Amino acid sequence: MCTRLQSELNHRSLAMLRAVAAGRAEMSASSEPDLFIDGLGCDYVTAHGLAHAELIRPARLALVGHRARAELTEAGRAVLAGPVEGGRGPGQTGARVVAVLAPVAVLAPDGLARRAC
């Protein structure tokens, strides 16, 4: 069983969440979804982390490799809404946002889904 990982969201992550909330983002349909803001590709490591932490998701189903508008999940909206640890809202000096990354299922070479951290 995978253990849950905790990670602080940095300014880049919060900016990406704000862009998704503003309707400026698309996600690729993939097990490792990429995020595009205003048509430009974003930091894929951060985008994957936001998706796997279930803070963002595609607004509709899409074919693998195609893009769909990105939207915030309930957890993503909560992160942007604050308050967070320290009593300050996200993006303010000293704000700390802690996300719990959930285990992810991946498709193994034998075609079976497996849990991965």
For each residue, the residues with C-beta under 8 A, 3 or more apart:
1: 103 115
2: 103 115 116 117
3: 117
4: 100 101 102 103
5: 100 101 117
6: 98 99 100 101
7: 49 53 98 99 101
8: 96 97 98 99
9: 13 14 17 79 90 97 98 99
10: 13 14
11: 14 15 91
12: 15 16 43 46
13: 9 10 16 17 46 49 50
14: 9 10 11 17 18 79 80 90 91 97
15: 11 12 18 19
16: 12 13 19 20 25 35 37 42 43 46 47 50 56
17: 9 13 14 20 21 50 55 56 72 76 79 80
18: 14 15 21 22 80 91
19: 15 16 22 24 25 37 38
20: 16 17 23 24 25 35 56 70 71 72 76
21: 17 18 72 76 77 80
22: 18 19
23: 20 69
24: 19 20 37 38
25: 16 19 20 35 36 37 56 69 70
26: 35 36 39 67 68 69 70
27: 33 34 35 36 47 51 56 57 58 67 68 69 70
28: 33 34 36 65 66 67
29: 33 58 61 62 63 64 65 66 67 68
30: 33 34 64 65
31: 106 107
32: 44 48
33: 27 28 29 30 47 48 51 58
34: 27 28 30 41 42 44 47
35: 16 20 25 26 27 41 42 44 46 47 50 51 56 70
36: 25 26 27 28 39 40 41 42 67
37: 16 19 24 25 40 42
38: 19 24
39: 26 36
40: 36 37
41: 34 35 36 44
42: 16 34 35 36 37 46 47
43: 12 16 46 47
44: 32 34 35 41 47 48
45: 48 49
46: 12 13 16 35 42 43 49 50
47: 16 27 33 34 35 42 43 44 50 51
48: 32 33 44 45 51 52
49: 7 13 45 46 52 53 101
50: 13 16 17 35 46 47 53 55 56 76
51: 27 33 35 47 48 54 55 56 57
52: 48 49 101 102 104
53: 7 49 50 75 99 100 101 102
54: 51 57 73 75 76 102
55: 17 50 51 72 73 75 76 79 99
56: 16 17 20 25 27 35 50 51 70 71 72 73 76
57: 27 51 54 70 71 73
58: 27 29 33 61 62 68 69 70 71
59: 68 69 70 71
60: 68 69
61: 29 58 68
62: 29 58 66 67 68
63: 29 66
64: 29 30
65: 28 29 30
66: 28 29 62 63
67: 26 27 28 29 36 62
68: 26 27 29 58 59 60 61 62
69: 23 25 26 27 58 59 60
70: 20 25 26 27 35 56 57 58 59
71: 20 56 57 58 59
72: 17 20 21 55 56 76 77 80
73: 54 55 56 57 76 77
74: 77 78
75: 53 54 55 78 79 99
76: 17 20 21 50 54 55 56 72 73 79 80
77: 21 72 73 74 80 81
78: 74 75 81
79: 9 14 17 55 75 76 82 84 90 97 99
80: 14 17 18 21 72 76 77 90
81: 77 78
82: 79 88 89 90 95
83: 87 88 89
84: 79 87 88 89 90 95 96 97 98
85: 95 96 97 98
86: 94 95 96
87: 83 84
88: 82 83 84 92 93 94 95
89: 82 83 84 92 95
90: 9 14 79 80 82 84 95 97
91: 11 14 18 95
92: 88 89 95
93: 88
94: 86 88
95: 82 84 85 86 88 89 90 91 92
96: 8 84 85 86
97: 8 9 14 79 84 85 90
98: 6 7 8 9 84 85
99: 6 7 8 9 53 55 75 79
100: 4 5 6 53
101: 4 5 6 7 49 52 53
102: 4 52 53 54
103: 1 2 4 115 116 117
104: 52 115 116 117
105: 113 114 115 116
106: 31 113 114 115 116
107: 31 111 112 113 114
108: 111 112 113 114
109:
110:
111: 107 108
112: 107 108
113: 105 106 107 108
114: 105 106 107 108
115: 1 2 103 104 105 106
116: 2 103 104 105 106
117: 2 3 5 103 104
